[in-house]
């Protein structure tokens, strides 16, 4: 079994959780977000937020690292998603 991520700052933790989850899915296609949450002793919601942040780091890491908190980064992501939806609906 793989070792769970080491506790670090919120953005690095999000990337580690993402990498851990992806690795587990590669080893076991039936692996779920719930299993990741349980193995890390965290809630599904917090793991889901980490996954969202890690995915956004692929294209916006420099911007996300400027935020002091995870809450601020999540607000940025949600705002960007809303903007994208508004553009699509125009």
MDTraj code that builds the backbone (N, CA, C; nanometers):
import mdtraj as md
import numpy as np

residues = "UNK UNK UNK UNK UNK UNK UNK UNK UNK UNK UNK UNK UNK UNK UNK UNK UNK UNK UNK UNK UNK UNK UNK UNK UNK UNK UNK UNK UNK UNK UNK UNK UNK UNK UNK UNK UNK UNK UNK UNK UNK UNK UNK UNK UNK UNK UNK UNK UNK UNK UNK UNK UNK UNK UNK UNK UNK UNK UNK UNK UNK UNK UNK UNK UNK UNK UNK UNK UNK UNK UNK UNK UNK UNK UNK UNK UNK UNK UNK UNK UNK UNK UNK UNK UNK UNK UNK UNK UNK UNK".split()
xyz = np.array([
    [0.0839, -0.1178, 0.0000],
    [0.0000, 0.0000, 0.0000],
    [0.0883, 0.1241, 0.0000],
    [0.0435, 0.2269, -0.0730],
    [0.1194, 0.3513, -0.0822],
    [0.1065, 0.4318, 0.0454],
    [0.2086, 0.5128, 0.0713],
    [0.2081, 0.5980, 0.1902],
    [0.1225, 0.7214, 0.1635],
    [0.0451, 0.7612, 0.2615],
    [-0.0377, 0.8814, 0.2510],
    [0.0525, 1.0045, 0.2452],
    [0.0025, 1.1139, 0.1847],
    [0.0834, 1.2357, 0.1753],
    [0.1231, 1.2915, 0.3115],
    [0.2387, 1.3556, 0.3162],
    [0.2885, 1.4224, 0.4363],
    [0.2208, 1.5593, 0.4443],
    [0.1939, 1.6057, 0.5659],
    [0.1259, 1.7344, 0.5834],
    [0.2190, 1.8499, 0.5459],
    [0.1720, 1.9336, 0.4529],
    [0.2471, 2.0509, 0.4067],
    [0.1486, 2.1663, 0.3883],
    [0.1905, 2.2741, 0.3212],
    [0.0969, 2.3843, 0.3020],
    [-0.0208, 2.3394, 0.2149],
    [-0.1269, 2.4189, 0.2142],
    [-0.2530, 2.3767, 0.1534],
    [-0.2433, 2.3463, 0.0048],
    [-0.1648, 2.4215, -0.0693],
    [-0.1591, 2.3966, -0.2133],
    [-0.0754, 2.2729, -0.2451],
    [0.0355, 2.2565, -0.1741],
    [0.1175, 2.1371, -0.1954],
    [0.0439, 2.0126, -0.1477],
    [-0.0318, 2.0265, -0.0387],
    [-0.1125, 1.9146, 0.0089],
    [-0.2144, 1.8748, -0.0975],
    [-0.2784, 1.9731, -0.1590],
    [-0.3784, 1.9440, -0.2621],
    [-0.3161, 1.8645, -0.3768],
    [-0.1986, 1.9043, -0.4190],
    [-0.1300, 1.8338, -0.5278],
    [-0.0915, 1.6931, -0.4835],
    [-0.0460, 1.6778, -0.3592],
    [-0.0110, 1.5445, -0.3098],
    [-0.1339, 1.4545, -0.3007],
    [-0.2435, 1.5083, -0.2535],
    [-0.3669, 1.4296, -0.2438],
    [-0.4102, 1.3871, -0.3837],
    [-0.4039, 1.4796, -0.4785],
    [-0.4389, 1.4491, -0.6177],
    [-0.3501, 1.3353, -0.6713],
    [-0.2195, 1.3488, -0.6531],
    [-0.1264, 1.2462, -0.7026],
    [-0.1514, 1.1117, -0.6350],
    [-0.1782, 1.1142, -0.5063],
    [-0.2091, 0.9908, -0.4331],
    [-0.3345, 0.9254, -0.4910],
    [-0.4386, 1.0045, -0.5095],
    [-0.5642, 0.9508, -0.5625],
    [-0.5449, 0.8920, -0.7031],
    [-0.4780, 0.9655, -0.7895],
    [-0.4549, 0.9187, -0.9268],
    [-0.3740, 0.7886, -0.9250],
    [-0.2744, 0.7821, -0.8395],
    [-0.1932, 0.6611, -0.8285],
    [-0.2773, 0.5414, -0.7831],
    [-0.3638, 0.5655, -0.6863],
    [-0.4506, 0.4581, -0.6373],
    [-0.5469, 0.4117, -0.7471],
    [-0.6004, 0.5045, -0.8240],
    [-0.6930, 0.4702, -0.9326],
    [-0.6213, 0.3874, -1.0394],
    [-0.4953, 0.4202, -1.0652],
    [-0.4181, 0.3423, -1.1635],
    [-0.4006, 0.1982, -1.1162],
    [-0.3781, 0.1810, -0.9856],
    [-0.3595, 0.0479, -0.9294],
    [-0.4915, -0.0279, -0.9143],
    [-0.5991, 0.0455, -0.8919],
    [-0.7300, -0.0147, -0.8677],
    [-0.8363, 0.0718, -0.9352],
    [-0.8824, 0.0326, -1.0535],
    [-0.9804, 0.1128, -1.1263],
    [-1.1103, 0.1374, -1.0486],
    [-1.1372, 0.0576, -0.9471],
    [-1.2575, 0.0757, -0.8653],
    [-1.2345, 0.1719, -0.7487],
    [-1.1138, 0.2281, -0.7405],
    [-1.0818, 0.3218, -0.6329],
    [-1.1694, 0.4465, -0.6473],
    [-1.2156, 0.4994, -0.5369],
    [-1.3058, 0.6145, -0.5392],
    [-1.2503, 0.7290, -0.4550],
    [-1.3117, 0.8441, -0.4712],
    [-1.2776, 0.9593, -0.3890],
    [-1.3049, 0.9283, -0.2422],
    [-1.4096, 0.8539, -0.2182],
    [-1.4427, 0.8152, -0.0804],
    [-1.3315, 0.7300, -0.0194],
    [-1.2764, 0.6387, -0.0983],
    [-1.1661, 0.5561, -0.0475],
    [-1.0428, 0.6415, -0.0177],
    [-1.0170, 0.7385, -0.1036],
    [-0.9054, 0.8290, -0.0785],
    [-0.9285, 0.9044, 0.0519],
    [-1.0484, 0.9587, 0.0684],
    [-1.0811, 1.0330, 0.1911],
    [-1.0639, 0.9440, 0.3136],
    [-1.1169, 0.8236, 0.3073],
    [-1.1055, 0.7316, 0.4216],
    [-0.9606, 0.6963, 0.4515],
    [-0.8818, 0.6715, 0.3474],
    [-0.7418, 0.6313, 0.3703],
    [-0.6594, 0.7464, 0.4272],
    [-0.7032, 0.8713, 0.4016],
    [-0.6318, 0.9879, 0.4537],
    [-0.6969, 1.0430, 0.5800],
    [-0.8031, 0.9760, 0.6235],
    [-0.8771, 1.0186, 0.7425],
    [-0.9265, 1.1629, 0.7290],
    [-0.9844, 1.1898, 0.6122],
    [-1.0372, 1.3228, 0.5819],
    [-1.1773, 1.3081, 0.5255],
    [-1.2483, 1.4189, 0.5189],
    [-1.3826, 1.4159, 0.4620],
    [-1.3751, 1.4117, 0.3094],
    [-1.4816, 1.3615, 0.2491],
    [-1.4888, 1.3592, 0.1028],
    [-1.4848, 1.5024, 0.0491],
    [-1.5526, 1.5933, 0.1189],
    [-1.5544, 1.7324, 0.0747],
    [-1.4168, 1.7953, 0.0713],
    [-1.3357, 1.7721, 0.1740],
    [-1.2020, 1.8322, 0.1771],
    [-1.1123, 1.7712, 0.0697],
    [-1.1278, 1.6422, 0.0455],
    [-1.0499, 1.5769, -0.0610],
    [-1.0959, 1.6294, -0.1975],
    [-1.2251, 1.6485, -0.2126],
    [-1.2792, 1.7028, -0.3369],
    [-1.2240, 1.8430, -0.3631],
    [-1.2148, 1.9242, -0.2600],
    [-1.1578, 2.0584, -0.2749],
    [-1.0105, 2.0502, -0.3154],
    [-0.9370, 1.9581, -0.2536],
    [-0.7967, 1.9392, -0.2918],
    [-0.7848, 1.8984, -0.4380],
    [-0.8725, 1.8113, -0.4827],
    [-0.8696, 1.7660, -0.6217],
    [-0.8974, 1.8830, -0.7164],
    [-0.9918, 1.9666, -0.6798],
    [-1.0256, 2.0832, -0.7610],
    [-0.9063, 2.1779, -0.7707],
    [-0.8463, 2.2075, -0.6582],
    [-0.7303, 2.2972, -0.6571],
    [-0.6152, 2.2379, -0.7378],
    [-0.5886, 2.1103, -0.7184],
    [-0.4785, 2.0456, -0.7916],
    [-0.5028, 2.0490, -0.9418],
    [-0.6265, 2.0275, -0.9840],
    [-0.6573, 2.0351, -1.1272],
    [-0.6344, 2.1761, -1.1801],
    [-0.6736, 2.2758, -1.1040],
    [-0.6535, 2.4138, -1.1470],
    [-0.5058, 2.4528, -1.1441],
    [-0.4276, 2.3862, -1.0620],
    [-0.2834, 2.4139, -1.0579],
    [-0.2163, 2.3811, -1.1916],
    [-0.2766, 2.2918, -1.2656],
    [-0.2190, 2.2547, -1.3954],
    [-0.2108, 2.3748, -1.4885],
    [-0.3040, 2.4688, -1.4758],
    [-0.3061, 2.5839, -1.5655],
    [-0.2948, 2.7182, -1.4933],
    [-0.3152, 2.7208, -1.3619],
    [-0.3169, 2.8471, -1.2876],
    [-0.2315, 2.8426, -1.1603],
    [-0.1305, 2.7568, -1.1566],
    [-0.0554, 2.7392, -1.0318],
    [0.0057, 2.8694, -0.9806],
    [0.0661, 2.9463, -1.0693],
    [0.1308, 3.0708, -1.0268],
    [0.0287, 3.1627, -0.9590],
    [-0.0884, 3.1739, -1.0176],
    [-0.1939, 3.2592, -0.9607],
    [-0.2429, 3.2033, -0.8277],
    [-0.2664, 3.0717, -0.8191],
    [-0.3176, 3.0103, -0.6969],
    [-0.2189, 3.0244, -0.5813],
    [-0.0908, 3.0174, -0.6109],
    [0.0100, 3.0282, -0.5048],
    [0.0140, 3.1678, -0.4420],
    [-0.0446, 3.2653, -0.5083],
    [-0.0484, 3.4013, -0.4533],
    [-0.1528, 3.4154, -0.3427],
    [-0.2473, 3.3230, -0.3378],
    [-0.3513, 3.3312, -0.2344],
    [-0.2965, 3.2832, -0.1012],
    [-0.3380, 3.3511, 0.0051],
    [-0.2904, 3.3159, 0.1387],
    [-0.3625, 3.1953, 0.1955],
    [-0.4829, 3.1703, 0.1460],
    [-0.5595, 3.0597, 0.2031],
    [-0.6283, 2.9789, 0.0947],
    [-0.6613, 2.8587, 0.1321],
    [-0.7356, 2.7702, 0.0434],
    [-0.8723, 2.8302, 0.0113],
    [-0.9333, 2.8917, 0.1107],
    [-1.0653, 2.9531, 0.0919],
    [-1.0599, 3.0577, -0.0191],
    [-0.9574, 3.1428, -0.0177],
    [-0.9431, 3.2452, -0.1210],
    [-0.9216, 3.1829, -0.2586],
    [-0.8423, 3.0774, -0.2647],
    [-0.8179, 3.0090, -0.3921],
    [-0.9471, 2.9467, -0.4453],
    [-1.0249, 2.8865, -0.3566],
    [-1.1515, 2.8260, -0.3994],
    [-1.2492, 2.9323, -0.4488],
    [-1.2508, 3.0486, -0.3860],
    [-1.3356, 3.1594, -0.4334],
    [-1.2939, 3.2016, -0.5732],
    [-1.1639, 3.2114, -0.5966],
    [-1.1117, 3.2461, -0.7283],
    [-1.1574, 3.1438, -0.8323],
    [-1.1433, 3.0165, -0.7996],
    [-1.1823, 2.9101, -0.8920],
    [-1.3317, 2.9179, -0.9222],
    [-1.4120, 2.9341, -0.8193],
    [-1.5570, 2.9424, -0.8406],
    [-1.5942, 3.0641, -0.9242],
    [-1.5278, 3.1772, -0.8999],
    [-1.5532, 3.2970, -0.9803],
    [-1.5171, 3.2730, -1.1270],
    [-1.4041, 3.2105, -1.1500],
    [-1.3618, 3.1808, -1.2868],
    [-1.4604, 3.0860, -1.3555],
    [-1.5087, 2.9874, -1.2819],
    [-1.6074, 2.8950, -1.3389],
    [-1.7350, 2.9704, -1.3760],
    [-1.7789, 3.0612, -1.2889],
    [-1.8988, 3.1412, -1.3179],
    [-1.8777, 3.2269, -1.4425],
    [-1.7604, 3.2893, -1.4528],
    [-1.7294, 3.3713, -1.5706],
    [-1.7352, 3.2874, -1.6977],
    [-1.6777, 3.1681, -1.6912],
    [-1.6777, 3.0796, -1.8085],
    [-1.8194, 3.0396, -1.8467],
    [-1.9026, 3.0107, -1.7486],
    [-2.0414, 2.9751, -1.7769],
    [-2.1169, 3.0922, -1.8389],
    [-2.0913, 3.2132, -1.7895],
    [-2.1557, 3.3309, -1.8445],
    [-2.1149, 3.3539, -1.9880],
    [-1.9880, 3.3320, -2.0193],
    [-1.9397, 3.3477, -2.1567],
    [-2.0045, 3.2460, -2.2490],
    [-2.0222, 3.1254, -2.2001],
    [-2.0846, 3.0197, -2.2799],
    [-2.2304, 3.0543, -2.3082],
    [-2.2981, 3.1125, -2.2103],
    [-2.4410, 3.1430, -2.2227],
    [-2.4683, 3.2718, -2.3025],
    [-2.3641, 3.3448, -2.3387],
    [-2.3861, 3.4688, -2.4148],
    [-2.4209, 3.4430, -2.5586],
])
top = md.Topology()
chain = top.add_chain()
for i, resn in enumerate(residues, 1):
    res = top.add_residue(resn, chain, resSeq=i)
    for name in ("N", "CA", "C"):
        top.add_atom(name, md.element.get_by_symbol(name[0]), res)
traj = md.Trajectory(xyz[None], top)
